[in-house]
Amino acid sequence: MIDHLTPMTPDAARRARTMARCHQRLAAGRRRIEARRRGRQPRAVMVERYLLAGVCAAYLIAMAGELVAVAAMR
């Protein structure tokens, strides 16, 4: 059954197309990674950190108020 098949020979044109597609995909992935790294602005990161710190502080203050209220009931 296998004896009737013709042996495969390397195809230079197909190899070149495959290599070109691989290089394009790798370059696209590299561009995506670089865009993610560049995308965050330092000012936005700073605002985000202060906003998160403010929310955490508000939560801790509310929790402390609840603890004081529970302790006052005893």
C-alpha angles and dihedrals in degrees: 000000000000092000092074095057119099115237115253118246125201113266112212094195093052091047090052092049092049092049091048091052091048092051091048093052092047091049091049091051090049091051091050092051092048091048090053091051093047095041099079115081117211093231092053091050091051092050090048092052093049091047091051091047090051093051091048091049091050090050093050092048091050091048091050089050090053091050091051090049092050091047091049091055093062 
